[in-house]
């Protein structure tokens, strides 16, 4: 399909600068632009590419000031990144959607599959499982007994959803993720460890997206809960009885230990680790590799282990890099002090 700059601007409430009839039929990064492509500019680091890009149309923020003429058609908007996301969603929605149950899939006779669903080859749908309308289960995915999956979900290849778990509407779970495996519960004894049965479930609310090879463990009792709008990157570990608040996002390799409660609208950088039984308040922003040993009130931006305000953290790091030099100075001063004492 092909769209003109005017059509795109009308859809996203933008203003055209250049040829309103310029047409595009694909997307491209601004530095890799080609004729017929739509690109966007939101990061100032990429501004220089706008003067040389071959893309036919580029979305830019209203406040971008250009120092040279450009050869492409611009569409000015309040937020170019947000607008390109809307256009990509529209593009994805226009692509064909698979429907029907593949002959090579297994669907239990007691399972309930809604209208317009897709179940791919070698997928498994267990006893009394429920798939909501329009949900797609891709090849080799496993939906266990008594699992409930809402409407318009995407369960990608090789996803495993253990028995009894509950998934809301518009949830995407990417390849290789495991929902509802046993929490890490063991009681030490004289011979080793006794396993503590994990008899709870996982509840994932609406509009959640979970990246590839992420694990959300079932609770010991009750439910591990991922609230609506949460976005988890690849390789995230969510332990048993954790609760993640609405619209919180976590980058790759974040680890949340058991029985921790995470607030709403938090943002965690890569490899953040949270100790068990902690409470993290709303709107907590943690920099990459932060290690959190206990509670955080919320409405804070922190980094490091233990977390501290960024300004204090970077000052500490500057001092840390000078420790070998400072150690020599202290040793030299101590030697001089000892000599003075000996000469008294």
Residue pairs with C-beta under 8 A, 6 or more apart in sequence:
1 25
1 94
2 23
2 24
2 25
3 23
3 24
3 25
4 20
4 21
4 22
4 23
5 16
5 18
5 19
5 20
5 21
5 22
5 23
5 24
5 57
5 73
5 75
6 16
6 20
6 21
8 14
8 24
8 38
8 57
8 75
8 87
9 15
9 16
9 20
9 75
11 86
11 87
11 90
12 59
12 75
12 77
12 83
12 86
12 87
13 77
14 59
14 75
14 76
14 77
14 83
15 62
15 75
15 76
15 77
16 73
16 74
16 75
17 73
17 74
17 75
17 76
18 70
18 72
18 73
18 74
19 73
20 73
22 56
22 57
22 72
22 73
23 36
23 56
24 36
24 37
24 38
24 55
24 56
24 57
25 36
26 34
26 36
26 37
26 38
27 37
27 38
27 39
27 84
27 87
27 88
27 91
28 34
28 37
28 38
28 39
28 55
29 39
30 39
30 40
30 41
30 46
30 49
30 50
30 53
30 55
30 58
31 46
31 49
31 53
33 39
33 49
33 53
33 54
33 55
33 58
33 72
34 54
34 55
35 54
35 55
35 56
36 56
37 54
37 55
37 56
37 57
38 55
38 56
38 57
38 58
38 59
38 84
38 87
39 53
39 55
39 57
39 58
39 59
40 58
40 59
40 60
40 80
40 81
40 83
40 84
41 47
41 49
41 50
41 58
41 59
41 60
41 61
41 64
41 80
42 61
42 79
42 80
42 81
42 84
47 64
50 58
50 60
50 66
50 70
50 72
51 68
51 70
51 71
53 72
54 72
55 72
56 72
56 73
57 72
57 73
57 74
57 75
58 70
58 72
58 73
58 74
58 75
59 74
59 75
59 77
59 80
59 83
59 84
60 74
60 75
60 76
60 77
60 80
61 76
61 77
61 78
61 79
61 80
62 76
62 77
62 78
64 76
77 83
97 116
97 118
97 136
98 118
98 120
98 136
99 116
99 117
99 118
100 117
100 118
100 119
101 107
101 113
101 117
101 118
101 119
102 119
102 120
102 121
102 123
102 139
103 121
104 121
104 122
105 119
105 120
105 121
105 122
105 123
105 124
105 125
105 137
106 123
106 124
106 125
107 113
107 119
107 125
108 125
108 126
108 127
108 128
108 129
108 145
110 127
110 128
111 125
111 126
111 127
111 128
111 129
111 130
111 131
112 128
112 129
112 130
112 131
113 119
113 125
113 131
114 130
114 131
114 132
114 133
114 134
114 135
114 151
115 133
115 134
116 133
116 134
117 131
117 133
117 134
117 135
117 136
117 137
118 135
118 136
118 137
118 138
119 125
119 131
119 137
120 136
120 137
120 138
120 139
120 140
120 141
120 157
121 139
121 140
122 139
122 140
123 137
123 138
123 139
123 140
123 141
123 142
123 143
124 141
124 142
124 143
125 131
125 137
125 143
126 142
126 143
126 144
126 145
126 146
126 147
126 163
127 145
127 146
128 145
128 146
129 143
129 144
129 145
129 146
129 147
129 148
129 149
130 147
130 148
130 149
131 137
131 143
131 149
131 153
132 149
132 150
132 151
132 152
132 153
132 169
133 151
133 152
134 151
134 152
135 149
135 150
135 151
135 152
135 153
135 154
135 155
136 153
136 154
136 155
137 143
137 149
137 155
138 154
138 155
138 156
138 157
138 159
139 157
140 157
140 158
141 155
141 156
141 157
141 158
141 159
141 160
141 161
142 159
142 160
142 161
143 149
143 155
143 161
144 160
144 161
144 162
144 163
144 164
144 165
144 180
145 163
145 164
146 163
146 164
147 161
147 162
147 163
147 164
147 165
147 166
147 167
148 165
148 166
148 167
149 155
149 161
149 167
149 171
150 167
150 168
150 169
150 170
150 171
150 206
151 169
151 170
152 169
152 170
153 167
153 169
153 170
153 171
153 172
153 173
154 171
154 172
154 173
155 161
155 173
156 172
156 173
156 174
156 175
156 177
156 212
157 175
158 175
158 176
159 173
159 174
159 175
159 176
159 177
159 178
159 179
160 177
160 178
160 179
160 180
160 181
161 167
161 173
161 179
161 180
162 178
162 179
162 180
162 181
162 202
162 218
163 180
164 180
164 201
164 218
165 179
165 180
165 201
165 202
165 203
165 204
165 218
166 201
166 202
166 203
166 204
166 223
167 173
167 179
167 204
168 204
168 205
168 206
168 207
168 208
168 228
169 206
169 207
170 206
170 207
171 204
171 206
171 207
171 208
171 209
171 210
172 208
172 209
172 210
173 179
173 209
173 210
174 209
174 210
174 211
174 212
174 214
174 234
175 212
175 213
176 212
176 213
177 210
177 211
177 212
177 213
177 214
177 215
177 216
178 214
178 215
178 216
179 202
179 204
179 210
179 215
179 216
180 201
180 202
180 216
180 217
180 218
181 215
181 217
181 218
182 198
182 217
182 218
182 240
183 198
183 200
183 217
183 218
183 219
183 220
183 224
183 239
183 240
183 241
183 258
184 217
184 239
184 240
184 258
185 195
185 196
185 197
185 198
185 220
185 240
185 258
186 193
186 194
186 195
186 196
187 193
187 194
187 196
188 194
196 220
197 220
198 217
198 218
198 219
198 220
198 240
199 220
199 221
200 218
200 219
200 220
200 221
200 222
200 223
200 224
200 240
200 241
201 218
201 219
201 223
201 224
202 216
202 217
202 218
202 219
202 223
202 224
202 225
202 226
203 223
203 224
203 225
203 226
204 210
204 216
204 226
205 225
205 226
205 227
205 228
205 229
205 230
206 228
206 229
207 228
207 229
208 226
208 228
208 229
208 230
208 231
208 232
209 230
209 231
209 232
210 216
210 226
210 232
210 236
211 232
211 233
211 234
211 235
211 236
211 252
212 234
212 235
213 234
213 235
214 232
214 233
214 234
214 235
214 236
214 237
214 238
215 236
215 237
215 238
216 224
216 226
216 238
217 224
217 238
217 239
217 240
217 242
218 224
218 240
219 240
219 241
220 240
220 241
221 241
222 241
224 238
224 239
224 240
224 241
224 242
224 243
225 242
225 243
225 244
226 232
226 238
226 244
227 243
227 244
227 245
227 246
227 247
227 248
227 264
228 246
228 247
229 246
229 247
230 244
230 245
230 246
230 247
230 248
230 249
231 248
231 249
231 250
232 238
232 249
232 250
232 254
233 249
233 250
233 251
233 252
233 254
233 270
234 252
235 252
235 253
236 250
236 252
236 253
236 254
236 255
236 256
237 254
237 255
237 256
238 244
238 256
239 255
239 256
239 257
239 258
239 259
239 260
239 276
240 258
240 259
241 258
241 259
242 256
242 257
242 258
242 259
242 260
242 261
242 262
243 260
243 261
243 262
244 250
244 256
244 262
245 261
245 262
245 263
245 264
245 265
245 266
245 282
246 264
246 265
247 264
247 265
248 262
248 263
248 264
248 265
248 266
248 267
248 268
249 266
249 267
249 268
250 267
250 268
250 272
251 268
251 269
251 270
251 271
251 272
251 288
252 270
252 271
253 270
253 271
254 268
254 270
254 271
254 272
254 273
254 274
255 271
255 272
255 273
255 274
256 262
256 274
257 273
257 274
257 275
257 276
257 277
257 278
258 276
258 277
259 276
259 277
260 274
260 275
260 276
260 277
260 278
260 279
260 280
261 278
261 279
261 280
262 274
262 280
263 280
263 281
263 282
263 283
263 284
263 298
264 282
264 283
265 282
265 283
266 280
266 282
266 283
266 284
266 285
266 286
267 284
267 285
267 286
268 286
268 290
269 286
269 287
269 288
269 289
269 290
270 288
270 289
271 288
271 289
272 286
272 287
272 288
272 289
272 290
272 291
272 292
273 290
273 291
273 292
274 280
274 292
275 292
275 293
275 294
278 292
278 293
278 294
278 295
278 296
279 295
279 296
280 292
280 295
280 296
280 298
281 295
281 296
281 297
281 298
281 299
281 300
282 298
282 299
283 298
283 299
283 300
284 296
284 298
284 299
284 300
284 302
285 300
285 301
285 302
286 292
286 302
286 303
286 307
287 301
287 302
287 303
287 304
287 307
287 310
287 313
288 303
289 305
290 302
290 303
290 304
290 305
290 307
291 304
291 305
291 306
291 307
292 306
292 307
293 305
293 306
296 302
296 307
300 309
301 309
301 310
302 308
302 309
302 310
303 310
303 313
304 313
304 316
308 316
319 326
